[in-house]
């Protein structure tokens, strides 16, 4: 039990020290910051060419399969949770009616 009380604070301290060290190196890094023109040039070099038909409309296009997956992945868990809640409430009411509660 004593090892458990020591392990958690040590783990939290290690995570805090690591994040502090890496956070400072991220913000105050030794590499010089690029100018806005240089960043813009590098970004435009990596962009998709216009000939490939890149646009906002094609980027936001959702396929039918993805739409169906989103509906199924939302509908199935919520249906299960609603059924679970209704069943637990029914069981609770039955137990109260029989005097077990």
C-alpha positions in Angstrom: 0.0 0.0 0.0 2.9 2.4 0.8 4.4 1.8 -2.6 1.1 2.8 -4.2 1.2 6.1 -2.3 4.7 6.9 -3.5 4.3 5.7 -7.1 1.5 8.1 -8.2 3.1 11.3 -7.0 6.4 10.3 -8.6 4.6 9.6 -11.9 2.8 12.9 -11.8 6.0 14.7 -11.0 7.8 13.0 -13.9 5.1 13.9 -16.3 5.1 17.5 -15.1 8.9 17.8 -15.4 8.9 16.2 -18.9 6.1 18.5 -20.1 7.9 21.5 -18.7 11.2 20.7 -20.4 9.6 19.8 -23.7 7.2 22.7 -23.5 10.1 25.2 -23.0 12.1 23.7 -25.9 9.0 23.9 -28.1 8.3 27.6 -27.3 11.9 28.8 -27.0 13.5 26.4 -29.5 16.9 27.1 -30.9 15.8 27.0 -34.6 15.2 30.5 -36.0 11.6 31.2 -36.9 10.9 31.5 -40.6 9.5 34.7 -42.1 5.9 34.8 -43.3 7.0 34.9 -46.9 9.2 31.7 -46.4 6.4 29.9 -44.7 3.9 30.9 -47.4 6.3 29.7 -50.1 6.8 26.3 -48.4 3.1 25.9 -47.9 2.3 26.7 -51.5 4.9 24.2 -52.8 3.2 21.4 -50.9 -0.3 22.4 -52.1 -2.2 20.2 -54.5 -2.0 21.4 -58.1 -5.1 23.0 -59.7 -5.1 20.5 -62.5 -6.1 17.7 -60.0 -9.3 19.5 -59.3 -8.8 20.3 -55.6 -11.5 22.5 -54.3 -13.5 23.0 -51.2 -16.5 21.2 -52.7 -14.5 18.0 -53.3 -12.8 18.3 -49.9 -16.1 18.4 -48.1 -17.8 15.7 -50.2 -19.1 12.8 -48.0 -19.6 9.4 -49.5 -22.7 7.4 -48.9 -20.8 4.7 -47.1 -19.3 7.2 -44.7 -22.7 8.7 -44.1 -24.2 5.3 -43.3 -21.3 4.5 -41.0 -21.8 7.7 -39.1 -25.5 7.0 -38.6 -24.9 3.4 -37.6 -22.1 4.3 -35.2 -24.3 6.8 -33.5 -27.6 5.0 -33.6 -26.5 1.6 -32.3 -24.8 2.7 -29.1 -27.5 5.2 -28.3 -30.2 2.6 -28.8 -28.3 0.2 -26.5 -27.9 2.8 -23.8 -31.6 3.8 -24.0 -32.7 0.2 -23.7 -30.3 -0.4 -20.8 -31.7 2.7 -19.0 -35.3 1.7 -19.6 -34.7 -1.9 -18.4 -32.9 -0.7 -15.2 -35.8 1.7 -14.4 -38.3 -1.1 -15.0 -36.3 -3.4 -12.7 -36.0 -0.7 -10.1 -39.8 -0.1 -10.2 -40.5 -3.8 -9.9 -38.2 -4.2 -6.9 -39.9 -1.2 -5.2 -43.3 -2.7 -5.9 -42.4 -6.0 -4.4 -40.8 -4.4 -1.4 -37.2 -5.4 -2.0 -35.9 -1.9 -2.0 
